[in-house]
């Protein structure tokens, strides 16, 4: 890398001298100089550390696993169907356990939904009563973040305080957006007093414009959580499916709020 950097600098200097000798630099000199500058800047970029690469790979793994689960249409059972058409399905996977799948249509364009869930991630506790706090611990590149989430206690404190440390990645491919994540370990965020460290993942949200109606977004949320502790499965299943239904309701309310001038 050191030799490449020296070569890029030398090429840039030589092109500058050529440009000064001629009445006016030709278009190819401009083009090569521009590419040389880009090369120099890229060589100066800080490479990812081994630990950062492991987080990036974990995010990619969560994305691929989640999509494979969603692509398999067999075995899904209906858990809940709301009056507005929101639907929660579930299935049991041998290596994961029970997973839940929310299918809803939101009357907002994809960019608005994406912005709220990704760009404004840390504000989720302001509008979702099931979330106490979301904090970004570290950003890695443009697609990957490490987060710490605190879940709010359920009514009657049926499920006590839980928290999660997760690696998340976001990808946009054409008109489809995928937000995926899974639990990870992060040295700067050990287990917190008063919280049970739960585990999630693979999990993801898939956003797509509704065919024929670009002002609406189809949202699919795959949820897989191990809440830890001694909790009956019937209570866990009820809490998780209701959490997804509530999320859709609160997200709509958030997106429908007036935009500040």
N, C-alpha and C positions, 0 to 999 in steps of 0.2 A: 504493500500500500504506500510505503514511503517513496519508492521509485515512481509509482504511478502519479503521485502528487507532484514530484519534481518535474516529471515529463509534462504534465498538464500546465504547470506554471511556465515552463520553457516554451511550449507551443503558443501559449497566450502572448508572451512577450515578443516572440518572433512575428506573430501575426500583427501585433501593434506596430512593429517597425515597418513591415510591408505596407501597412495602411498609410503610414506617414510618407513613404517614398512616392506612392502613386497619387495622381490628382484626386482620386476618390476611390475608396475601397469598393471592390466589386461585391455583388450580392453573395457570392460563395464565401468570401472572407467574413462578411457579417454573420453568415450562417455557422461557419466553423468556429468563429470566436464565441458565438452564443452557446454552441454545444460544448466548447472547451470550458466556458465559465460554469455551465451546468455540471460538467464532470468534476471540476475543482470543488464546487460546493458539495457535491455528493460524497467526494472523498473525505471532506471535512466533517460529514455527519457522524454523530456518535453511534456506533453499532450497538445492538442490543446485547445485554449481558446474558450469561447462561441462565440466570434466574428469570430474567424478563422473557427469554425465549420459551422457558418452560411454561410460563403463564399464557403466552400467546398460543402455544400448542394445546394447553388445557381448554382455552376458549374455543379453538377450532374443533377439538374433540367433542365438546358439549354441543356445538352446532351440528356436527355430522350425526352424532347419536340421536339428537332430537329429531332431525329431519327423517332419519330412518324410521323412527317410531311413528311419526305422523304419516309417512308414506304408506305404512301398512294399515289398510282400511279394515282388516278383519278383526273380530273379537271385541269391538267397542260396544259398551252397554250404556244406555241412557240413564243418567243420574237425576238430572233436573231439566225441565223445560219451562222457561218463564213466559209470562203472557205476551211479552214483546218479541218472542222468538229466540231469545238467548238460550243456548243449550250447553249443558255440561255432560260429557261422556266420560267413561272410564274403562280401563282394562288392566289386567294384571300381567306383568312381564316377569319371566323367570329370574333375570339378573338385576332387575330394578325394583320390582314390587308394584304397587298400585299407582297408576298415573292417571291424571285428569286432563281433560281436553275441553277448553271453552271455545265455542263458536259464536261470534256476534258480528253484527254490522253496525258501524258507527257512522253517523251522519256528518262526517267531517272528512276533508281530503287527507290523503296519506301523509303529506308533509306536516300537517298540524298534529296528527297522532304521533308520528315519529319524533317530532320536536319535543312533545310533552314527555314521552317515555325515555328518550335518550338525552337530548340537550338539557332538559329540565329535570333530570333524574333525581337530583337532591331535593327537589321541591315536592316529591310524592307524599311526604308526610303531611303536607299542608292540605291535601284534598282527599287522601285515602285514609279513613279512620283505622284500617287494619294495619297501617304502617306508622310506626312512631318516628323513625328517622332513617334516612339513607345518606350515607357519606361516602364520597369517592376518596379512597386511600391513596391510589396511585393510578396515573394514566400511562399506558405503554403504547407508543405509536398512536395512530389515529383510530384504531378499531377496538382496542382492549383496555379495560379498566378493572381495578380491584376495588370492591365495595364492602362496606360494613352496613348491614341492615338490622334495625331493631323492630321486631313485630310488636304491635300493641296487644295488650292483654284482651282476651275474649270476654264477652259479657258473662258476669258471674265468675270470672277468673277460672273458667273450666280448663283452659289451656294457659298455663303461666307464661311469664315473659320468655321469649326466645330471641336469639340473634343469629345472624348468618355472616360468614365471610365468603365472598363469592368472586370468581373471575367472570367477567362478562365481555362478550364481543358482539359488535354490530356490523352487519354486512348489507350492502345495497347492490342488487343485481337487477338492472333494468327497472321494472316497476314493482319489484318485490323486495321487501326489507325483512331481514331476520335478526332478531335480538336473542342471543343465546347465553346460557351461563351454567355454572355448576359450583359447588362448594370447593374451597381451596384452603390452604394454610398460609398465614401471613404473619411473620415474626413480630411485626409492630402492633398487631391486634390479637393478643392472647385472649383466652376466655374471660368474660367480664363477670364481676360479682353481681349476683341477682338475676343472671340470665343463664338459660340452658342453651349451649351452642348446638343448634340444629344443623341439618345438612340438606341441601337441595341439589337437584340436578340428576341427569341432564334436564334442562328446562329451556323453553324458548317461546318467543312470540313471533308470529309471521304476519306481516301486514301486506295487503294487496288491494289495489283499487277494485271496487265492485265492477264487474263487467258491465259496460254500457252506462255506468254512472260514476265518473271519476271524482265526483264530489263526496262519495261515500267510500268507506274503507272496511274491508273484511279482515277481522282480527281473529287469529287462532292462537290460543295460549295453551301450551303443554306445561303442566305443573307436576313436579315430582319432588316430594319433600319427606324427609324422615325427621319428625318432630322430637325424637328422643324421649326419654322419660317413660313412666308407666302410664300409658293412656290406652283405653279400649279402642279397638279399630273402628267400631261404629261411631264413636265420637270424632275420631280423626277424619273419617270419610265425610261426615256431616260438616265439620268445620272447613275442610279444604274445598268442597264443592260450593259451599255458601260463600267462601272467600272469593271465588272466581265470579260468582254472580254479582256480589257486592262491588267488586273491582270494575266491572263493566258499567254499573250504574254510576259510580263515582267518577269514572273517566268521562262519561258523557256530560255529567254536570260540570266538570272542570273545563272541557272543551267548549261548552256552550256559554261560558261566562263572557261578559263584554270585554273586548280588548281595550286596555288603557290607552288613552290618546297621548 
